[in-house]
């Protein structure tokens, strides 16, 4: 007898029916669906169902045959390279890495966003940023540090998310006026209800566990209109990392970002009230569509006083993010110099006063 297996539309893990709440629940990402919701999802899947074309299967096989993975024994990064790469170093901690084996076809990205900023331009942006920060360590952008600036294709899960949003609120409109010797205030209260379907396109989340998530979110956005079907030649001259977090592991982050964005969208429809107090908010992810793609980022790391500072430059838009290290000696020298200058001016002012 053929068994029927329901897959979670968000992370594609197996759904299990719960007798307690009469819902289909996912143990991996925590999603939950009613029977009616499952019927709607199944209808959507049937309407768009297709099989993988032979060309895609062949491309996966070729990718696996000609792509190697280098493993960093220091920080655990997994760096992809083509057959022509003999040896390399870890972009993250700059230790030598060793060939660990072939990459399976499942790690082949669907798309790649090619770098649009070259190395010299990236270094120029770093230097411009440095000019705005006075108390950086002296060797922060030395020649040795510039050598550590690395172009990396970061593995991203880019997701289209469909959500159902329901929100109840108490809206108030308040007006005041003066008549004669009296000041009047009128408050009108309204029961506000919103129900909407929200669709978010291209929500990204990096799939490399050791890359700081907040850093990657800060370097956004990327313009997906420039993405290309993946081809190995785009990796020439750059590094690329494979993901180590699959869709199920990434779903909580995607869910959190999607719910926050939907909450903002729904609240924005209530601006015609003086004040709004939300009494109930129920925002639920109904379905997701995932694409695995490589997005361009220039990286630099800097170790100072036993702390590693990470900096990133969007390889498409040149948006720069990172926390500047503070040189205490340079700051102290500046403060001493400023204090001496103030003392000298005070002394000169006193002399002229006498």
C-alpha positions in Angstrom: 0.0 0.0 0.0 1.4 3.4 -0.9 1.8 5.7 2.0 1.0 9.4 1.9 3.6 11.8 3.4 2.9 15.5 3.9 5.8 17.8 3.7 6.2 21.1 5.5 5.8 23.9 3.0 8.3 25.9 4.9 11.3 23.6 5.5 10.2 20.5 3.6 10.5 18.2 6.6 7.8 15.6 7.3 4.6 16.8 9.0 3.0 14.8 11.7 -0.7 14.9 12.7 -1.4 15.8 16.3 -4.4 14.2 17.9 -4.3 16.8 20.7 -4.8 19.9 18.6 -6.0 18.2 15.3 -3.3 20.0 13.4 -0.4 18.9 11.2 2.8 19.9 13.0 6.5 20.2 11.9 9.0 19.1 14.6 11.9 20.8 12.8 10.7 24.4 12.3 7.7 24.5 14.6 5.1 25.3 11.9 1.5 24.1 12.4 -1.3 23.8 9.9 -5.0 23.0 10.0 -6.6 20.5 7.6 -8.1 23.2 5.5 -4.7 25.0 5.3 -3.1 21.7 4.2 -5.7 21.3 1.4 -4.9 24.8 0.1 -1.2 24.2 0.2 -1.5 20.8 -1.5 -3.6 22.5 -4.3 -0.8 25.1 -4.8 1.8 22.4 -5.0 -0.2 20.4 -7.5 -0.7 23.5 -9.6 3.1 24.2 -9.9 4.4 20.6 -9.7 7.0 19.7 -12.2 10.0 17.4 -12.4 13.6 18.4 -12.6 14.8 18.7 -16.2 17.6 16.4 -17.4 19.8 19.4 -18.0 19.6 20.4 -14.3 20.5 16.9 -13.1 23.4 16.8 -15.5 24.6 20.2 -14.3 24.5 19.0 -10.7 26.7 16.0 -11.6 29.2 18.2 -13.4 29.4 20.5 -10.5 30.1 17.6 -8.1 32.8 16.2 -10.4 34.7 19.5 -10.8 34.3 21.2 -7.4 36.5 20.5 -4.4 36.0 21.6 -0.8 38.9 22.8 1.4 38.4 22.5 5.2 39.9 24.9 7.7 41.1 23.0 10.7 41.2 26.2 12.7 37.7 27.8 12.4 35.8 25.1 10.5 35.1 27.1 7.3 34.4 25.0 4.2 35.7 26.8 1.0 34.7 25.6 -2.4 37.1 25.8 -5.3 37.4 24.4 -8.9 39.8 21.8 -10.2 42.5 24.4 -10.9 43.0 25.4 -7.2 46.0 23.6 -5.7 46.2 25.3 -2.3 44.6 28.2 -0.6 44.0 29.8 2.8 40.9 30.5 4.9 39.4 33.8 4.2 38.1 34.0 7.8 41.1 33.3 10.0 43.9 33.2 7.2 45.3 29.8 8.2 46.2 27.3 5.5 43.5 24.9 4.5 43.7 21.4 3.2 41.7 19.6 0.5 38.9 17.6 2.1 37.2 16.1 -0.9 34.5 16.6 -3.5 31.4 18.7 -3.1 28.1 16.8 -3.7 25.7 18.2 -6.3 23.2 19.3 -3.6 25.6 22.2 -2.8 25.4 23.6 -6.3 23.8 27.0 -6.1 20.9 27.8 -8.4 22.1 31.4 -8.9 25.1 33.7 -8.3 25.3 37.4 -8.0 28.6 38.4 -9.7 31.0 40.8 -7.9 30.6 44.3 -9.3 33.4 45.9 -7.1 37.0 44.8 -7.7 39.7 44.5 -5.1 41.3 47.9 -5.5 37.9 49.6 -5.3 37.1 47.6 -2.1 40.4 48.7 -0.5 39.5 52.3 -1.5 36.2 52.1 0.4 38.0 50.6 3.5 40.5 53.5 3.4 37.7 56.1 3.1 36.0 54.5 6.1 39.2 54.6 8.1 39.5 58.4 7.6 36.3 58.9 9.5 37.7 57.0 12.6 40.5 58.8 14.3 41.6 56.2 16.9 42.2 53.1 14.9 45.3 51.0 15.7 48.3 52.1 13.5 48.5 48.8 11.7 44.8 48.5 11.0 45.1 49.2 7.3 48.7 48.3 6.8 49.8 46.5 3.7 49.6 43.2 5.6 46.0 44.0 6.6 45.1 44.9 3.0 46.3 41.5 1.9 43.6 40.0 4.2 40.8 41.7 2.3 39.1 38.8 0.6 36.3 38.5 -1.9 33.9 35.8 -0.8 30.7 34.4 -2.3 28.6 33.8 0.8 26.0 31.0 0.7 22.5 32.5 1.1 19.1 31.0 1.3 16.9 33.6 -0.5 13.2 33.0 0.3 9.8 34.1 -0.9 7.4 34.0 2.1 3.6 34.0 2.2 2.0 34.9 5.5 -1.5 35.2 6.9 -1.8 38.2 9.2 -4.6 39.0 11.6 -4.4 42.0 14.0 -6.9 43.6 16.5 -6.3 46.9 18.0 -7.8 49.8 19.9 -7.5 53.0 18.0 -8.0 56.5 19.5 -8.5 59.9 17.9 -7.9 62.7 20.2 -8.7 66.4 19.6 -8.6 69.4 21.9 -10.0 72.9 21.6 -10.5 76.0 23.7 -13.9 77.8 24.1 -14.1 80.7 26.4 -12.3 80.0 29.6 -12.4 76.2 29.1 -10.2 73.7 27.4 -12.0 70.6 26.0 -10.6 67.3 25.0 -12.5 64.7 23.0 -11.4 61.1 22.7 -13.0 58.7 20.3 -12.2 55.0 20.5 -12.5 52.5 17.6 -12.2 48.8 17.4 -9.6 48.2 14.6 -9.3 44.9 12.8 -7.0 43.9 10.0 -6.7 40.7 8.1 -4.3 40.4 5.2 -2.2 38.0 3.1 1.4 39.3 3.0 3.9 38.1 0.4 7.6 39.0 0.9 10.0 38.4 -2.0 13.7 37.7 -1.7 14.2 37.5 2.1 17.9 36.5 2.6 19.7 34.6 5.3 23.2 33.3 5.1 23.7 29.6 5.5 27.2 29.6 7.0 27.1 29.1 10.7 30.4 30.8 11.6 29.6 34.1 9.7 28.0 36.6 11.9 24.3 36.9 11.1 24.0 40.5 12.2 26.9 41.5 10.0 25.3 39.9 7.0 21.9 41.5 7.7 23.7 44.9 8.0 25.3 44.5 4.6 22.0 44.1 2.9 20.2 44.8 0.6 21.2 43.0 -2.7 19.6 43.7 -6.0 18.5 40.3 -7.3 17.8 41.6 -10.8 21.5 41.1 -11.5 21.7 37.4 -10.5 22.9 34.9 -13.1 22.3 31.2 -13.3 25.2 29.6 -11.5 28.4 28.9 -13.4 31.9 28.0 -12.0 33.6 30.8 -14.0 32.0 33.5 -11.8 34.1 32.1 -8.9 37.4 32.7 -10.7 39.6 35.0 -8.5 37.3 34.8 -5.5 36.5 32.4 -2.7 33.2 30.6 -2.2 31.8 28.9 0.8 29.2 26.1 0.9 26.3 26.2 3.3 26.3 24.2 6.5 22.8 25.1 7.6 19.9 23.7 5.6 16.4 25.1 5.1 15.0 23.6 8.3 17.9 25.1 10.3 17.4 28.5 8.6 13.6 28.7 8.9 13.4 30.2 12.4 15.5 33.2 11.2 13.4 33.6 8.1 10.2 33.3 10.1 11.3 35.9 12.6 12.3 38.4 9.9 9.1 37.7 7.9 6.8 38.1 10.9 8.5 41.4 11.9 8.2 42.8 8.4 4.5 41.7 8.2 3.8 43.3 11.6 5.2 46.6 10.3 3.2 46.4 7.1 -0.1 45.8 9.0 0.6 48.5 11.6 1.3 50.9 8.8 -2.3 50.7 7.8 -3.4 52.1 11.1 -1.8 55.5 10.8 -5.1 57.5 10.6 -5.5 57.2 14.4 -3.8 59.4 17.1 -2.8 56.3 19.1 -3.0 52.5 18.4 -2.8 49.8 21.0 -2.6 46.3 19.5 -4.6 43.8 21.5 -4.1 40.7 19.4 -1.6 39.8 16.7 -1.6 36.5 14.9 0.9 36.3 12.0 1.6 32.9 10.6 3.9 31.7 7.8 1.9 29.7 5.3 4.4 28.7 2.7 7.9 29.4 1.5 9.9 29.1 -1.7 13.6 28.8 -1.3 16.5 29.5 -3.7 20.1 28.8 -2.8 22.5 31.4 -4.3 25.9 32.9 -3.8 26.1 36.6 -3.0 29.2 38.8 -3.1 30.9 40.2 0.0 34.4 41.6 0.6 35.6 40.5 4.0 38.4 41.7 6.4 39.1 40.4 9.9 41.4 42.1 12.4 42.6 40.8 15.8 43.3 43.4 18.4 43.6 42.8 22.2 42.4 39.2 21.8 39.2 40.2 20.0 38.5 39.5 16.4 36.9 42.4 14.5 34.9 41.6 11.4 34.3 44.0 8.5 32.2 43.5 5.4 31.6 45.4 2.1 28.7 44.5 -0.1 30.3 43.4 -3.4 27.5 44.9 -5.4 26.5 48.1 -3.7 29.7 49.0 -1.7 27.7 49.3 1.6 30.3 49.0 4.4 29.7 47.7 7.9 31.8 46.8 10.9 32.7 47.8 14.4 35.9 49.9 14.6 38.6 48.8 17.1 39.7 51.6 19.5 43.4 52.2 20.1 43.6 53.2 23.8 47.1 54.5 23.4 46.1 56.8 20.5 43.1 58.0 22.3 45.1 58.7 25.4 47.7 60.5 23.4 45.0 62.7 21.8 43.4 63.5 25.2 46.9 64.4 26.7 47.6 66.6 23.7 44.2 68.3 23.9 44.7 68.8 27.6 48.1 70.5 27.1 46.7 72.7 24.3 43.8 73.8 26.5 46.3 74.5 29.4 48.5 76.5 27.1 45.6 78.6 25.8 44.5 79.2 29.4 48.0 80.3 30.4 48.3 82.6 27.4 44.9 84.1 28.1 45.9 84.7 31.7 49.1 86.5 30.6 47.2 88.8 28.3 44.7 89.4 31.1 47.4 90.5 33.4 
